[in-house]
Amino acid sequence: MKLTLSFLSFFMSIVILSSCEKEYSSDYVRWGEKIDGGNSIELLEEHNIPYKLKKGIIYIPEDAVNKASYCCS
C-alpha cells in the first residue's frame, strides 16, 4: 500500500510539473525593441518565453503575447 501511494505521488508530481511548461506554436509577432539598459530579454528568458531578435526588434510567438505582457511590462 505504501509503495503504491509513493508511486502515485511521484507520478502526479511528474504530471503536474510537465503540464506547467507551455509549448508555443504560433507565428512570431513584433513585441518590442531591445533597449540598452532594459531587461526585456532577461525577463523573457526567466519566464521561458521564446524570442527572436532581428535588427534590435524583439519577436515572440503570438500565443505568448499575453504572458509576456503580464510578466515583462
Sequence and secondary structure as in RCSB ss.txt:
>XXXX:A:sequence
MKLTLSFLSFFMSIVILSSCEKEYSSDYVRWGEKIDGGNSIELLEEHNIPYKLKKGIIYIPEDAVNKASYCCS
>XXXX:A:secstr
 HHHHHHHHHHHHHHHHHHTS    S EEEEEE  TT  HHHHHHHTT   EEETTEEEEEGGGHHHHHHHH 
